[in-house]
Amino acid sequence: MPALVCHMAGLVDGIDVASAGELKVALDAGADAQEISFAGPAKRRVELQQAVAAGILINIESFREVAELASICDDTGDVARLAVRVNPDFELKSSGMKMGGGAKQFGVDAEQVPELLAEIGRSGMAFEGFHLFAGSQNLKPEAIVEAQGKSYELALRLAQSAPSAVRFLNLGGGFGIPYFPGEQPLDLAPIAANLAGIAERARRELPEAELVIELGRYLVGEAGIYVARIVDRKLSRGQTFLVSDGGLHHHLSASGNFGQVIRKNYPVAIGNRMLPAERETVSVVGPLCTPLDLLADRMELAVARAGDLVVIFQSGAYGFTASPQAFLGHPPCTELLV
Ligand SMILES: Cc1ncc(COP(=O)(O)O)c(C=O)c1O
């Protein structure tokens, strides 16, 4: 969402992009190219060319990318800026999604990294450091603390094989937000204390390194609400359905189809009936031809009728852009920054 990226660009120290499309949005938003990094397992040559031309940091995820970048630099005379995305030899415990540890398509396995570093050294490109992203949506501070500690130790070990000093060390993120009943906001105090300790060590052990944490939904997820209008109200064999003009084509993650193993309801309300009112148990569904198009499953909500507004909270991340908007040709939703 370009308007949001513009707003955020002035508030954060850097932006990580996942495609040339996102790179364009970040540059258009006025983000400093020096502070943009690019991660993702399928960077095409044309995307790498754009990244080199823009002067951003490229998080290397394979041996192919090093060779491709060396050839681009041969053609243009540019010097690419590289960090190595490491697939660590540990996992982020209790995280909603794991992007590191075990066999993964992301990054380069830690045990292969020394060989990759040697190749970067021979290429003459500018090595800047390491990127480790173990996983996301974690609400357990002790798991994040453990992952950050292990990531730092691993980077310190790998730094011994680096062609030059480590100037950039991205320890990942994974900071979760509460979506479901019983979940509590993440307690940042132990994470901050741990990071202070790591920063203190890094001043001695990696004195040139800038430490980075990479936050996604933690910054914007709670700021977003999704609103759909109820089109119909139906009773089917004892169960009431509110049928809305929005659904999984706008908000795949609220429907549970973006990686939830057991589907749970996001926080939902009838937005124009927030004052205490009569309540009932209903399901909120969308217009698509699949029972997966479910925004709330047998949830207690204020009694609503056609024309009322269903509101889904915690929708500022993995909503619009993570959803199959073209499915069945219904209108896309409108994004507004208020
Ligand atoms: C490399 C990387 N960085 C950041 C994120 C953002 O994760 P989150 O929004 O959970 O903070 C992801 C999520 O997939 C990722 O893969």
The ligand as an SDF file (V2000), in Angstrom:
LIG
                    3D

 16 16  0  0  0  0  0  0  0  0999 V2000
   12.2160  -12.3970    5.3670 C   0  0  0  0  0  0  0  0  0  0  0  0
   10.9810  -11.9410    6.0400 C   0  0  0  0  0  0  0  0  0  0  0  0
   11.0200  -10.7770    6.7100 N   0  0  0  0  0  0  0  0  0  0  0  0
    9.9220  -10.2980    7.3460 C   0  0  0  0  0  0  0  0  0  0  0  0
    8.7250  -10.9790    7.3200 C   0  0  0  0  0  0  0  0  0  0  0  0
    7.5560  -10.3830    8.0330 C   0  0  0  0  0  0  0  0  0  0  0  0
    7.0350  -11.2220    9.0260 O   0  0  0  0  0  0  0  0  0  0  0  0
    6.0070  -10.6320   10.0760 P   0  0  0  0  0  0  0  0  0  0  0  0
    4.9990   -9.8380    9.3340 O   0  0  0  0  0  0  0  0  0  0  0  0
    5.4210  -11.8130   10.7390 O   0  0  0  0  0  0  0  0  0  0  0  0
    6.7820   -9.7740   11.0290 O   0  0  0  0  0  0  0  0  0  0  0  0
    8.6400  -12.1930    6.6300 C   0  0  0  0  0  0  0  0  0  0  0  0
    7.3670  -12.9330    6.5750 C   0  0  0  0  0  0  0  0  0  0  0  0
    7.1560  -13.8260    5.8000 O   0  0  0  0  0  0  0  0  0  0  0  0
    9.7980  -12.6840    5.9670 C   0  0  0  0  0  0  0  0  0  0  0  0
    9.7600  -13.8410    5.3040 O   0  0  0  0  0  0  0  0  0  0  0  0
  1  2  1  0
  2  3  1  0
  2 15  2  0
  3  4  2  0
  4  5  1  0
  5  6  1  0
  5 12  2  0
  6  7  1  0
  7  8  1  0
  8  9  2  0
  8 10  1  0
  8 11  1  0
 12 13  1  0
 12 15  1  0
 13 14  2  0
 15 16  1  0
M  END
$$$$
